[in-house]
Amino acid sequence: MTQGRTTDGSPSPGTGLILQRGGEELLLEKARDRLTTRLADNASLDALQAQIQPQWVRPVAQGQLVEWGIEADRLEDCLQRLRQQPAVLFASHVYTLANSPQTWIYLTEQITLQFAPDFGPEQRDALMQQQGLVVLSPLAGLPHTFICTVTAQASENPIKIANRLMARAEVLTAEPNVVITTAPLYRPEDGLYSQQWHLSATTSFDVRVDADISVEAAWDITVGARSVVIAVSDDGFDLNHPDLQGLGKIVAPKDLKSRDAVPLPTGNNESHGTPAPVWPLVKRTELELWGWLPAVGLCQFGPPAFWTITRLKNSLSGRSTRGQR
């Protein structure tokens, strides 16, 4: 069953927490202590603050929206009061991505819709009127695609409307237009992190300031996930190495020479396999070292030298068909 759908394909009761994005359905969580508004005139902000008494306010989306910090037990009441104000064009909850709580999702009153070619203009207009939508403009470059505005006649927010429309065969795409901001996912607090110049270079007499791989910018997007598995083919791997421990860290290892699941080093010349995956994949150790993909999983292959690329690809393909990435 598709996330956010019942067995018959219709939206589930919790469908308001599913964000349609690029053909994927992203699980959201509703922030308990903040909301956003789009104001007709920013001059009305002081009067609204006097009525709502927020803990704080700040502009987001380059000033297009105003974010309000509200106590959790007052949030719903304040949201309804703001929606009734003539100066408020749009008011909404704030969301985060369930698997990335530092990523804030701010709704706008717009939805992008793409219809099937055989869905005529009259049918399209009737459907949008039913949902409380009006066409703002066609989207250049994509046929049968429109940017629509959620009007005051809409009974649901853009996320719920988009999910309901995606359940219809004549709707190819229905995505709320959102503003996404991210906070740094993390920065290692380890004492020796500053000495790992390949991750974050600092000015020194022997290291250029731009010598790193800009990993901190990548971390602000993701540190990987266990659903992402990197396969490493090398000589022996020490499966008991402390840097490679953790639930789901090692995925279906295989020794292609001995034809078993224990590709341990068996000789003095089989020492390269262990450090090769440790550097990119280690998370935190007693040595206070960090890799650049600390959250991903690792699939280790210890093939002999005579294994060809074709044989290795066939082995990987067999694992993929069995659900072992």
C-alpha positions in Angstrom: 0.0 0.0 0.0 1.4 3.4 -0.9 2.2 5.7 2.0 -0.7 7.9 2.7 -3.2 5.7 0.8 -5.9 3.2 1.9 -6.2 -0.1 0.1 -8.5 1.3 -2.6 -6.0 4.1 -3.4 -7.9 6.9 -1.7 -6.1 9.2 0.7 -5.9 7.9 4.3 -7.1 9.9 7.3 -3.5 11.0 7.9 -2.9 12.1 4.4 -2.4 15.7 5.5 1.1 14.7 6.7 2.3 13.4 3.3 4.1 15.9 1.0 4.0 15.1 -2.7 7.5 16.0 -4.1 9.0 14.9 -7.4 7.0 11.7 -7.6 7.8 10.8 -4.0 5.6 11.0 -0.9 7.5 12.5 2.1 6.3 12.0 5.6 5.9 15.2 7.5 5.5 16.1 11.2 3.5 19.2 12.3 5.4 21.7 14.4 3.7 22.2 17.8 4.7 25.7 18.5 4.8 27.8 15.3 2.7 28.9 12.3 3.1 31.1 9.3 1.1 33.9 7.6 1.2 35.8 4.4 0.0 39.3 5.0 -1.7 41.7 2.6 0.3 44.5 4.1 3.3 44.2 6.4 2.1 47.4 8.2 -0.6 45.3 9.8 1.9 43.1 11.6 2.1 45.3 14.8 -1.7 45.2 15.2 -1.8 41.5 14.7 1.0 40.9 17.2 -1.0 42.9 19.8 -3.9 40.6 19.3 -2.1 37.3 19.2 0.7 38.0 21.7 3.3 35.6 20.1 6.5 34.6 21.8 8.4 35.9 18.7 8.0 36.6 15.0 10.4 36.6 12.1 10.3 36.8 8.3 10.9 33.7 6.3 10.9 32.9 2.5 12.7 36.2 1.8 10.0 38.1 3.6 7.1 36.5 1.8 5.9 34.9 4.9 5.9 35.7 8.6 6.7 32.9 11.1 5.1 33.1 14.5 6.3 31.4 17.7 3.2 30.4 19.7 2.8 28.3 22.8 1.7 24.7 21.9 -1.6 25.0 23.9 -2.5 28.2 22.0 -1.4 27.3 18.5 -4.7 26.1 17.1 -6.7 29.0 18.5 -4.3 31.6 17.3 -4.2 30.0 13.8 -8.0 30.2 13.5 -8.0 33.8 14.8 -5.4 34.8 12.2 -7.3 33.1 9.4 -10.3 35.4 10.2 -8.3 38.6 9.9 -8.8 40.6 6.7 -5.1 41.4 6.6 -4.1 37.7 6.5 -4.1 36.3 3.1 -3.0 32.8 4.1 -2.2 31.1 7.4 -0.8 27.6 7.9 0.9 25.2 10.3 4.6 24.7 9.9 6.0 21.2 9.2 9.3 19.3 9.3 10.4 16.3 7.4 10.0 13.2 9.7 13.4 11.9 8.8 15.1 15.3 9.0 13.6 17.4 11.8 16.0 20.3 11.0 14.3 20.8 7.7 11.4 23.2 8.0 8.6 23.1 5.5 6.5 26.3 5.0 3.4 26.1 3.0 2.3 28.8 0.5 -1.2 29.1 -0.9 -0.1 27.7 -4.3 -0.3 24.2 -5.8 1.2 23.0 -9.1 -1.2 20.7 -11.1 -0.6 18.7 -14.2 -3.6 17.1 -15.8 -3.9 14.2 -18.3 -4.0 15.3 -21.9 -7.6 14.0 -22.4 -8.9 15.9 -19.3 -10.8 18.8 -20.9 -10.9 22.4 -19.8 -14.5 22.2 -18.5 -13.7 19.1 -16.5 -10.5 20.8 -15.2 -12.3 24.0 -14.1 -15.1 22.0 -12.4 -12.5 20.0 -10.4 -10.6 23.0 -9.3 -13.7 24.9 -8.3 -14.7 21.8 -6.2 -11.4 22.0 -4.4 -11.4 25.8 -4.0 -8.6 26.4 -6.5 -8.2 29.1 -9.2 -5.5 29.1 -11.9 -2.8 31.7 -11.3 -0.9 31.0 -14.5 0.2 28.1 -16.8 3.6 26.6 -16.1 5.7 27.3 -19.2 7.4 24.3 -20.7 5.0 21.6 -19.3 1.7 20.8 -21.1 -1.5 20.9 -19.2 0.3 22.2 -16.1 -0.9 25.2 -14.0 0.1 27.0 -10.9 -3.1 27.4 -8.8 -4.0 29.4 -5.8 -5.9 28.0 -2.8 -8.8 30.4 -2.2 -10.8 31.1 1.0 -13.4 28.6 -0.3 -11.1 25.7 0.1 -11.9 23.5 3.0 -8.4 22.0 3.4 -4.8 23.1 3.3 -2.6 22.7 0.2 -1.1 19.5 1.4 -4.4 17.7 1.8 -5.8 19.1 -1.4 -2.7 17.9 -3.3 -3.0 14.4 -1.8 -6.7 14.1 -2.7 -6.0 15.2 -6.2 -3.2 12.7 -6.6 -5.6 9.9 -6.0 -7.4 10.8 -9.2 -6.3 9.2 -12.5 -6.8 12.4 -14.5 -4.3 14.3 -12.2 -0.7 13.5 -13.1 1.0 15.8 -10.6 -0.3 17.7 -7.6 2.4 19.4 -5.5 2.1 22.1 -3.0 4.5 25.0 -3.6 6.5 25.1 -0.4 9.4 26.9 1.0 12.1 24.7 2.6 14.8 25.9 5.0 17.4 23.8 6.7 19.4 24.1 9.8 22.8 22.4 10.1 22.1 18.7 10.7 25.1 18.5 12.9 28.7 19.4 13.3 31.0 16.9 15.1 32.0 18.0 18.6 35.0 15.7 18.6 38.2 17.3 19.7 40.2 16.2 16.7 37.6 17.1 14.0 39.4 20.4 13.2 42.5 18.3 12.3 40.6 16.3 9.7 41.5 18.9 7.0 40.0 16.7 4.2 36.5 17.3 5.8 36.9 20.9 7.0 40.1 22.7 6.1 41.3 25.6 8.2 44.0 28.0 7.3 47.4 26.7 8.3 51.0 26.8 7.0 50.6 23.5 5.1 46.9 23.2 4.2 44.9 25.3 1.8 41.7 26.7 3.2 39.8 25.2 0.2 41.5 21.8 0.4 38.5 20.0 2.0 35.6 18.3 0.1 32.9 20.7 1.4 31.3 17.9 3.4 29.6 20.3 5.8 27.5 21.7 3.0 26.5 18.1 2.1 25.7 17.3 5.8 23.2 20.1 5.8 21.3 18.1 3.2 21.9 14.5 4.5 24.3 12.3 6.3 23.0 9.3 4.4 20.6 6.6 5.7 20.7 2.9 6.4 18.5 2.5 3.3 21.5 3.6 1.3 24.1 0.9 1.1 27.6 1.2 -0.4 29.2 -1.9 -1.8 33.0 -2.1 -1.4 35.0 -4.8 -3.2 38.5 -5.3 -1.7 40.6 -7.9 0.1 39.8 -9.0 3.7 37.5 -7.0 5.9 37.6 -7.0 9.7 33.9 -7.3 10.5 34.6 -6.7 14.2 36.4 -3.4 13.7 34.8 -0.9 16.2 34.4 1.7 13.4 32.0 -0.6 11.5 29.7 -1.5 14.3 26.0 -0.4 14.7 22.6 -1.8 13.8 22.4 -2.3 10.1 25.9 -0.9 9.4 27.2 -4.1 7.7 24.8 -5.5 5.2 25.1 -9.1 3.8 29.0 -9.4 3.6 30.4 -12.1 1.3 33.7 -13.7 0.7 33.7 -14.5 -3.0 36.8 -16.7 -2.7 35.7 -18.9 0.2 32.1 -18.5 -0.9 30.9 -17.7 2.6 29.6 -14.6 4.5 32.8 -13.9 6.5 35.3 -12.0 4.3 37.9 -11.8 7.1 41.6 -11.2 6.4 43.5 -14.5 6.2 47.0 -13.3 5.5 49.4 -10.4 6.1 48.8 -9.1 2.6 45.0 -8.7 3.1 44.9 -5.5 5.1 43.5 -3.0 2.7 39.8 -3.9 2.9 39.3 -2.7 6.4 40.6 0.9 6.2 39.1 1.5 2.7 35.4 1.7 3.9 36.3 3.0 7.4 37.4 6.4 6.2 34.2 7.3 4.3 31.7 5.5 6.6 32.9 5.8 10.2 30.7 7.9 12.5 32.3 8.4 15.9 35.1 6.4 17.5 37.4 6.6 20.4 39.9 8.1 18.0 37.4 10.9 17.4 37.4 10.4 13.6 34.5 11.1 11.2 33.8 9.9 7.7 31.7 11.8 5.2 28.8 9.3 5.0 28.4 8.2 8.6 24.8 7.0 8.4 24.9 4.7 5.4 25.2 0.9 5.4 28.1 -1.1 4.0 28.1 -4.2 1.9 31.5 -5.9 1.8 32.9 -8.2 -0.9 36.2 -9.9 -0.5 36.8 -11.2 -4.1 40.0 -12.8 -5.3 41.9 -11.0 -8.0 40.6 -13.2 -10.8 37.0 -12.1 -10.3 35.9 -10.1 -13.3 33.6 -7.1 -13.2 30.9 -9.1 -14.9 31.0 -11.8 -12.2 30.9 -9.2 -9.5 27.9 -7.4 -11.2 26.1 -10.7 -11.4 26.6 -11.3 -7.7 25.3 -7.9 -6.8 22.4 -8.3 -9.1 21.4 -11.6 -7.4 21.5 -9.9 -4.0 19.3 -7.0 -5.3 16.6 -9.4 -6.6 16.5 -11.0 -3.1 16.1 -7.6 -1.4 19.7 -7.4 -0.2 21.0 -4.2 -1.5 
